[in-house]
Amino acid sequence: MKLTTARIVEASMAVFHEVGYAGLSMRQVADRLGVHAGSLYYHVRDKNTLLCLMADRVAQQAYDDGTAALDALPGEAAWPDRIVAQAEALRRALLRHPGGAVLLAGSPRTLSPAALGLMERLLHTLSGAGVPVAHRGVAADTILSHITGFVLQEQAEPGTPDVRAADVAELAERFPLTFAEAGTAAQDEKFGHAVRFLCAAIQAVIED
């Protein structure tokens, strides 16, 4: 089968799922495709370029998911509902790929059409909501940073510390409010609430 940029990106995503962001190498991708590593460079300049293409693939999936989510909303949907729909679509796209948040956040800065599309649509929604130009970029960055940070925590390798029940009980006594909140809501619910909190803060700026 002919080697193409699309095939290289597809193989890279498969390798990435197995070894993660730090472990990905051009040689592993070449091995997955059954070709010499040097042949990859006819299609992809270097590893940074490859990472950008992979991040763009994830961002495009998020954009397409967001389009479907927005189309499913009623025409009179309020702007916070439109923000939540876009945020949930991006989170789903990142969760679809183990380490997806690291890939999107850690890849070299690039003029990714898909990533720019995500930002453009978010800014358009905020503009329609009446967010002042001076605050619009900060609002969009805050929302995107929350999404990426939330998924980074979800996709982090779980620790396995040797903790005694007595230690947990002692910590619960010292930090009762924190322990009372732990595990009280599903991740989907927590995520949605957090995005709506951000929208409420943005609304306060609009009304100021």
C-alpha positions in Angstrom: 0.0 0.0 0.0 1.3 3.4 -0.9 2.8 5.4 1.9 0.9 8.7 2.5 0.8 11.4 5.1 -2.6 10.1 6.2 -1.3 6.6 6.7 1.6 7.9 8.7 -0.7 9.9 11.0 -3.0 6.9 11.5 0.0 4.7 12.4 1.4 7.4 14.7 -1.9 7.5 16.6 -1.9 3.8 17.1 1.7 3.9 18.4 0.8 6.9 20.6 -2.0 4.9 22.2 0.6 2.3 23.2 3.6 4.3 24.3 2.3 7.8 25.0 3.6 11.2 24.1 7.1 10.8 25.5 7.6 7.4 24.0 6.6 8.1 20.4 9.4 7.9 17.9 9.6 8.0 14.1 11.3 4.6 14.1 8.3 3.0 16.0 5.9 4.6 13.5 8.0 3.2 10.6 8.1 -0.3 12.2 4.3 -0.1 12.5 4.0 0.6 8.8 6.7 -1.9 7.8 8.9 0.7 6.1 12.3 2.3 6.7 12.2 5.3 9.0 13.9 7.5 6.4 10.9 7.0 4.1 8.7 8.9 6.5 10.6 12.1 6.0 9.4 12.4 2.4 6.0 13.0 3.8 6.6 14.5 7.3 9.5 16.9 7.9 10.3 15.8 11.5 8.7 14.5 14.7 7.4 18.0 15.7 5.6 18.2 12.4 4.1 14.7 13.0 2.9 15.7 16.5 1.2 18.7 15.0 -0.5 16.6 12.4 -1.7 14.2 15.1 -2.9 17.1 17.3 -4.8 18.5 14.3 -6.4 15.1 13.8 -7.8 15.1 17.3 -8.8 18.8 17.0 -10.7 18.0 13.8 -12.6 15.2 15.5 -13.5 17.6 18.3 -14.7 20.2 15.8 -16.8 17.6 14.0 -18.3 16.4 17.2 -19.0 20.0 18.3 -20.8 20.6 15.0 -23.1 17.6 15.6 -23.7 18.7 19.2 -24.6 22.3 18.2 -26.8 21.0 15.4 -28.7 18.9 18.0 -29.5 22.0 20.1 -32.8 23.8 19.7 -32.5 27.0 17.7 -33.2 29.2 20.7 -30.6 27.5 22.9 -28.9 30.0 25.2 -25.2 30.8 24.7 -24.1 28.8 27.8 -25.7 25.7 26.4 -23.7 26.3 23.2 -20.5 26.7 25.1 -21.2 23.5 27.1 -21.9 21.6 23.9 -18.6 22.6 22.4 -16.7 21.9 25.7 -18.2 18.4 26.0 -17.4 17.6 22.4 -13.8 18.5 22.9 -13.6 16.5 26.1 -15.0 13.4 24.4 -12.5 13.8 21.5 -9.6 14.0 23.9 -10.8 11.0 26.0 -11.1 9.0 22.8 -7.3 8.9 22.6 -5.3 7.9 25.7 -3.1 10.8 26.3 -5.1 13.0 24.0 -5.0 16.0 26.3 -1.2 15.8 26.5 -1.0 15.5 22.7 -3.1 18.6 22.2 -1.5 20.7 25.0 2.0 19.5 24.5 2.5 19.5 20.8 4.5 22.3 19.3 2.6 25.5 18.5 1.3 25.3 15.0 -1.3 27.0 12.8 -3.6 24.0 12.9 -6.7 24.7 10.9 -8.8 22.4 13.1 -7.5 23.9 16.4 -8.0 27.4 15.0 -11.5 26.4 14.0 -12.3 25.3 17.6 -11.1 28.7 18.9 -12.9 30.6 16.1 -16.2 29.0 16.9 -15.8 29.5 20.6 -15.0 33.2 20.1 -18.0 33.5 17.7 -20.3 32.1 20.5 -18.8 34.5 23.0 -19.2 37.4 20.6 -22.9 36.5 20.1 -23.3 36.4 23.9 -22.1 40.0 24.1 -18.7 39.4 25.7 -16.6 42.6 25.2 -13.7 42.3 22.8 -11.3 43.1 25.6 -12.4 40.0 27.5 -13.3 37.6 24.7 -9.9 36.0 24.2 -9.3 35.5 27.9 -12.7 33.9 28.3 -12.1 31.5 25.4 -8.6 30.6 26.8 -10.0 30.0 30.2 -12.6 27.6 28.9 -10.1 25.7 26.8 -7.6 25.6 29.6 -10.2 24.1 31.9 -11.2 21.4 29.4 -7.6 20.4 28.7 -6.7 20.5 32.4 -9.8 18.4 33.4 -8.9 15.7 30.8 -5.2 15.8 31.8 -6.3 14.8 35.3 -8.7 12.1 33.9 -6.0 10.6 31.8 -3.2 10.8 34.4 -1.8 7.5 35.4 -3.5 6.5 38.7 -1.1 6.2 41.7 -1.0 3.2 43.9 0.3 4.4 47.2 0.3 2.0 50.2 -2.1 3.9 52.4 -3.5 2.5 55.6 -7.1 2.9 56.5 -6.0 4.7 59.7 -4.1 7.2 57.6 -7.2 7.9 55.5 -9.3 8.3 58.6 -6.9 10.8 60.0 -6.8 12.8 56.8 -10.6 12.8 56.6 -10.8 14.2 60.1 -8.3 16.9 59.3 -9.9 17.8 56.0 -13.6 17.1 56.4 -14.9 19.4 53.7 -12.5 18.0 51.0 -13.3 14.4 51.8 -17.0 15.1 51.9 -16.8 16.5 48.3 -14.6 13.7 47.0 -16.5 11.4 44.8 -19.9 13.1 45.3 -20.5 13.6 41.5 -19.7 11.7 38.3 -17.0 13.1 36.1 -19.5 14.1 33.4 -21.6 16.0 36.0 -18.6 17.7 37.5 -17.3 18.8 34.1 -20.7 20.2 33.0 -21.1 22.1 36.3 -17.6 23.6 36.0 -18.2 24.8 32.5 -21.4 26.4 33.6 -19.6 28.1 36.5 -17.2 29.6 34.0 -20.2 30.8 31.9 -21.8 32.4 34.9 -18.5 34.3 35.5 -18.5 35.4 31.9 -22.1 36.5 32.2 -21.1 38.7 35.2 -18.5 40.4 33.0 -21.1 41.0 30.3 -23.4 42.6 32.9 -20.7 44.7 34.5 
